[in-house]
Amino acid sequence: MVRHLVLSLIGDTRAATAVEYGLLLGLMVIAIVGGITAVGAQTTNNIDSAAQAYPT
């Protein structure tokens, strides 16, 4: 009985696959948020520079 349980746990890779997908998803979210933040900051700087170029 215990042997069967141990062998079934060793052969079950569904949890490991779920963890790997979770890690990949987390890395993608971090990359997307970082990219959006960088683009947003640069866009804000460009708009501020354009606004300052025109007299009020």
C-alpha positions as semicolon CSV with decimal commas, in nm:
position;residue;x (nm);y (nm);z (nm)
1;M;0,000;0,000;0,000
2;V;0,270;0,250;0,097
3;R;0,481;0,141;-0,198
4;H;0,191;0,206;-0,434
5;L;0,138;0,553;-0,282
6;V;0,506;0,645;-0,315
7;L;0,522;0,522;-0,674
8;S;0,209;0,717;-0,766
9;L;0,349;1,036;-0,611
10;I;0,679;0,997;-0,793
11;G;0,507;0,942;-1,125
12;D;0,264;1,234;-1,088
13;T;0,409;1,542;-1,259
14;R;0,094;1,754;-1,279
15;A;0,183;1,962;-0,974
16;A;0,534;2,027;-1,103
17;T;0,393;2,139;-1,438
18;A;0,148;2,373;-1,265
19;V;0,431;2,527;-1,063
20;E;0,639;2,578;-1,377
21;Y;0,349;2,746;-1,554
22;G;0,295;2,966;-1,248
23;L;0,659;3,073;-1,248
24;L;0,651;3,149;-1,620
25;L;0,334;3,352;-1,577
26;G;0,491;3,547;-1,291
27;L;0,800;3,628;-1,498
28;M;0,587;3,740;-1,791
29;V;0,381;3,969;-1,566
30;I;0,697;4,125;-1,423
31;A;0,836;4,182;-1,775
32;I;0,510;4,334;-1,901
33;V;0,472;4,567;-1,602
34;G;0,836;4,673;-1,633
35;G;0,797;4,743;-2,003
36;I;0,479;4,942;-1,959
37;T;0,638;5,142;-1,679
38;A;0,944;5,225;-1,891
39;V;0,736;5,322;-2,195
40;G;0,499;5,527;-1,980
41;A;0,781;5,721;-1,817
42;Q;0,941;5,796;-2,154
43;T;0,607;5,902;-2,302
44;T;0,546;6,137;-2,010
45;N;0,889;6,293;-2,060
46;N;0,822;6,342;-2,433
47;I;0,484;6,504;-2,371
48;D;0,632;6,735;-2,105
49;S;0,912;6,838;-2,342
50;A;0,665;6,910;-2,620
51;A;0,442;7,109;-2,386
52;Q;0,736;7,323;-2,268
53;A;0,837;7,396;-2,626
54;Y;0,517;7,591;-2,689
55;P;0,466;7,927;-2,525
56;T;0,162;7,964;-2,305
